[in-house]
């Protein structure tokens, strides 16, 4: 339902509450209050860290020390206007494909969660795939945490089916995805499933170097160029799986069409792929800027939030200025840093661990509190409505870069007014 706010259907209260949004996705999230020290660990790693951005100097600090968010005023289009005049948000809703999800392992042991177009017939009578909000916590740390009260459910349900065969109508373009600093590769399952429904194999790679494991002291430092090599290794893994006649992903990957997509620090990793001839496009969600100006004209898009206090609109513009044309910059009003992943739905449901921790007197700095909730408050854009805008722009850019649409669809200047209740600014530079 284009351009309309969706409301949360809340049943019951307390530990047994189950929350589902009405409409395009069906997550479920209930949370529990463990002991004070353990609670702080869970809080800072599961809810706060995935929304943290790495600064341009790699310190992990937020470059905007004032904590002030910046909002665009009204709806404007600046720089050169795209030659495409289409304003149809054609890719905002779920696409035509059923979605499967599976997990692979790279040679170095890191996991890759893959969302892909699935064989519709194989999904009949199958339950939807799920994950636990605690799945990204190292097992030894998780073992030391208090058990949740009986009846507590930390499950997130995805609009996808576990390990079902890929759609036989493939192959499909491959999108390599990286989570942000302090995050993990399973916590973007809802928006990435949406991308897969439009005919993309999305490989979400676990980068322990700056991911959740690093929050527990298990990271090995960040070498952006090396991480770009890792991302390409994931592409090789997916291509190899696609070549296996009996694999779940058999026949699914078109190795001639590969793009990079990343959130926050993960976008910084994907910008490392700009000069690789295998890469057709790179898209950054609230991105850490490239480590250096790009030298090639690989198509790029930046989608940022005007209310983001981790990667501010000014920083998004700085990243944009480092890129070569063709390039696009969209800044969405009332969108914060955590709006690109799954975590805001748990916060919006009322199971707000961050606020609860504050009420318990845990020493959480106000700045960290603000960052963990950024994009998830009542004053922010509805989470699912934000996803529809992000999904449309991402899919439209991918289809344009891959040549799926002979003329760009939904990338014209009119897209800034195509979503009811959403304002955005749009800047574009042609080659």
Secondary structure by P-SEA (a helix, b strand, c coil): cccbbbbbbcccccccbbbbbcccbbbbbbbbbccaaaaaaaaacccccccccccccccccccccccbbbbbccccccccccccccccccccccccbbbbbbbbbccccbbbbbbccccccccccccbbbbbccccccaaaaaaccccccccccbbbccccccccccccccbbbbbbbbccccccccaaaaaaaaaaaccbbbbbbcccccccccccccccccaaaaaaaaaaaaaaaaaaaacccccccccccccbbbbbbcaaaaaaaacccccccccbbbbcccccccccccccccbbbbbbcccccccaaaaaaaaaaccccbbbbbbcccccccccaaaaaaaacccaaaaaaaacccccaaaaaaaacccccccccaaaaaaaaaaaaaaaaaaaacccccccccccccccccccccbbbbbbcc
